[in-house]
């Protein structure tokens, strides 16, 4: 597979996986149980943590080799800026967290389904940026191995996007009373990923000196989502073994993908 084909596939698969997960709403009459939701969100958390470490932070440290003993500076600063970026989005984008039902952002007259949709969309922005930065860095390097590594990242995030699509569309069916609307909300929440992947791609390809900053920025944003949203919404405290094993399996899957393909 050529480098261009791998890039197109990487940008597409993250969106298609969310769409497939959202399509489950056509086959289930009831919402998923709390235990299954805990397992799903734990698995997604594990994949995102592993992707942040193996596919983003480690390459960021390696890419800042010219900083010598201070090579940690771009990684640390970018990581913290990624978290700050999510805090900013939390303040400017009206949304409601599915697990806690807590509203954040400006108080505007939007329906609850729309605010839940915006919350999930907020989660997906860092994933799109991460894939875009990885492929943009690969394009700047011009090495097919770097494209394979970026594709591994995209595949790993796509694997966790499937249960995420399920976890979005089924509750939406209960709120909207319509399978069609629930499917559209779930699908649309994933559409932001290829959009931001394209943005990340051109930024990383054009500003090669900032690649360590970009990669760690995406890692910080994803870890922020895991710590603030996915773990609390999974209710791991109520089902500790399910949630914890979900995290561990997710981490293991992403680690295998990155090492085997990267």
C-alpha positions in Angstrom: 0.0 0.0 0.0 1.3 3.4 -1.0 1.9 6.3 1.4 -1.1 8.3 0.1 -3.4 5.3 0.3 -2.3 4.7 3.9 -3.0 8.3 4.7 -6.5 8.2 3.1 -7.2 4.9 4.9 -6.1 6.3 8.3 -8.3 9.4 7.9 -11.3 7.3 6.8 -11.1 4.4 9.2 -11.5 6.5 12.4 -14.7 7.9 11.0 -16.1 4.7 9.6 -15.6 2.9 12.9 -17.7 5.4 14.7 -20.4 5.1 12.0 -20.4 1.3 12.3 -20.7 1.6 16.1 -23.6 4.1 15.7 -25.3 1.7 13.4 -25.8 -0.8 16.2 -28.8 1.3 17.3 -30.8 -0.3 14.5 -30.3 -3.7 16.0 -30.7 -3.1 19.8 -34.0 -2.3 21.4 -32.6 -1.3 24.8 -29.6 0.7 26.0 -26.4 -1.1 26.9 -26.1 -2.2 30.6 -23.9 -0.2 33.0 -21.4 -3.1 33.1 -21.0 -3.2 29.4 -20.6 0.6 29.3 -17.9 0.4 32.0 -16.1 -2.2 29.9 -16.4 -0.1 26.7 -15.2 3.1 28.3 -12.4 1.4 30.1 -11.2 -0.2 26.9 -11.4 3.2 25.1 -9.4 4.7 28.0 -6.7 2.1 27.7 -6.3 2.6 24.0 -6.0 6.3 24.3 -3.5 6.2 27.1 -1.3 3.7 25.2 -1.6 5.7 22.0 -0.6 8.8 23.9 2.5 7.1 25.2 3.7 4.8 22.4 2.6 6.7 19.4 2.8 10.4 20.5 5.0 11.1 23.6 7.8 8.7 22.8 8.1 10.0 19.2 7.9 13.5 20.5 10.9 12.9 22.9 12.8 11.2 20.1 12.0 14.1 17.7 13.4 16.6 20.2 16.8 14.9 20.2 18.6 18.1 19.2 17.6 19.6 22.6 19.9 16.9 24.2 19.3 16.6 27.9 16.4 19.1 27.6 14.6 17.0 25.0 11.7 16.6 27.5 10.9 20.3 27.2 8.8 20.2 24.0 7.1 17.0 25.2 6.2 18.4 28.6 5.1 21.8 27.4 3.1 20.4 24.5 1.5 17.9 26.8 0.3 20.6 29.2 -0.8 22.8 26.4 -3.0 20.0 25.1 -4.8 19.8 28.4 -5.2 23.6 28.5 -6.7 23.4 25.0 -9.4 21.0 26.3 -10.1 23.3 29.2 -10.6 26.2 26.8 -13.0 24.1 24.7 -14.9 23.1 27.8 -15.5 26.8 28.5 -16.5 27.9 25.0 -18.5 24.9 23.8 -21.9 24.2 25.5 -22.1 20.5 26.4 -23.4 18.0 29.0 -21.5 15.0 30.2 -23.3 11.8 29.7 -22.2 10.1 32.9 -22.7 12.9 35.4 -25.3 15.0 33.5 -23.2 18.0 34.4 -23.5 21.0 32.0 -20.4 23.0 31.1 -19.7 25.9 28.8 -22.0 28.8 28.0 -25.6 28.6 29.0 -27.5 28.5 25.7 -30.9 27.2 24.7 -29.9 23.9 23.2 -31.6 20.6 23.6 -30.0 17.9 25.8 -29.3 15.6 22.8 -27.4 18.4 21.1 -25.4 19.2 24.2 -24.5 15.5 24.6 -23.5 15.4 21.0 -21.2 18.3 21.5 -19.6 16.6 24.5 -18.8 13.5 22.4 -17.6 15.7 19.5 -15.3 17.5 22.0 -13.7 14.1 22.9 -13.1 13.3 19.2 -11.1 16.4 18.3 -7.8 15.3 20.0 -8.1 11.9 18.3 -8.4 13.5 14.9 -5.4 15.8 15.6 -3.3 12.9 16.8 -3.9 11.0 13.6 -3.2 14.1 11.5 0.0 15.0 13.3 1.2 11.4 13.0 0.6 11.3 9.2 1.9 14.8 8.8 5.1 13.9 10.5 5.4 10.8 8.3 4.9 12.9 5.2 7.7 15.3 6.3 10.0 12.3 7.0 9.1 10.6 3.7 9.6 7.1 5.2 7.0 4.4 4.6 7.7 3.0 8.0 6.5 6.2 9.6 3.3 5.9 7.6 2.8 2.4 8.8 3.3 3.6 12.4 0.7 6.4 11.8 -1.7 3.9 10.4 -1.3 1.7 13.5 -2.3 4.7 15.6 -5.4 5.3 13.4 -6.4 1.6 13.5 -6.1 1.6 17.3 -8.2 4.7 17.7 -10.7 3.2 15.2 -11.0 0.1 17.4 -12.0 2.2 20.3 -14.3 4.4 18.2 -16.6 1.4 17.5 -17.8 0.9 21.1 -17.7 4.7 21.5 -20.2 5.0 18.6 -22.4 2.4 20.4 -22.2 4.2 23.7 -23.4 7.4 21.9 -26.2 6.2 19.7 -28.0 3.9 22.1 -28.5 6.6 24.8 -29.4 9.1 22.1 -32.2 6.8 21.0 -33.7 7.1 24.5 -33.4 10.8 24.4 -34.7 11.5 20.9 -37.1 8.5 20.6 -35.8 7.9 17.1 -33.2 5.4 15.8 -32.5 7.5 12.7 -31.7 10.6 14.8 -29.6 8.6 17.2 -27.6 7.1 14.3 -27.1 10.6 12.7 -25.9 12.1 16.0 -23.5 9.2 16.5 -22.2 9.4 13.0 -21.9 13.2 13.1 -19.9 13.1 16.3 -17.2 11.1 14.5 -17.1 13.4 11.4 -15.0 15.9 13.3 -12.1 13.4 13.4 -11.1 13.4 9.7 -11.6 17.1 9.6 -9.2 17.7 12.4 -6.9 15.0 11.0 -6.6 17.0 7.8 -5.8 20.2 9.9 -3.2 18.3 11.9 -1.7 16.8 8.8 -1.0 20.1 7.1 0.3 21.7 10.3 2.8 18.9 11.0 3.9 18.6 7.4 4.4 22.4 7.0 6.0 23.1 10.4 8.3 20.2 10.8 10.3 21.8 13.6 7.2 21.9 15.8 6.4 18.2 15.4 7.5 17.2 18.9 5.2 19.9 20.2 2.3 18.8 18.0 2.6 15.2 19.0 2.8 15.8 22.7 -0.1 18.4 22.4 -2.3 15.7 21.0 -1.2 13.3 23.8 -2.0 15.8 26.5 -5.5 16.5 25.0 -6.3 12.8 24.9 -5.1 12.1 28.4 -7.2 15.0 29.6 -10.3 13.5 28.0 -9.5 10.1 29.7 -9.0 11.6 33.1 -11.8 14.1 33.1 -14.5 12.3 31.1 -14.0 8.6 30.2 -12.9 7.3 33.6 -15.6 9.2 35.6 -18.3 8.3 33.1 -17.3 4.6 33.1 -18.3 4.3 36.8 -15.3 2.1 37.4 -15.8 2.4 41.1 -19.0 0.5 40.8 -17.6 -2.2 38.6 -13.8 -2.1 39.4 -12.7 -5.3 37.8 -14.6 -4.8 34.6 -13.4 -1.2 34.2 -9.8 -2.0 35.1 -9.5 -5.0 32.8 -11.1 -2.9 30.1 -8.3 -0.3 30.5 -5.6 -3.0 30.5 -6.9 -4.8 27.4 -7.3 -1.5 25.6 -3.7 -0.6 26.5 -2.4 -4.0 25.5 -4.2 -3.8 22.1 -2.8 -0.4 21.3 0.7 -1.4 22.5 0.7 -4.5 20.3 -0.5 -2.5 17.2 2.2 0.2 17.7 5.0 -2.3 18.3 4.0 -4.8 15.6 3.2 -2.2 12.9 5.4 0.7 14.0 
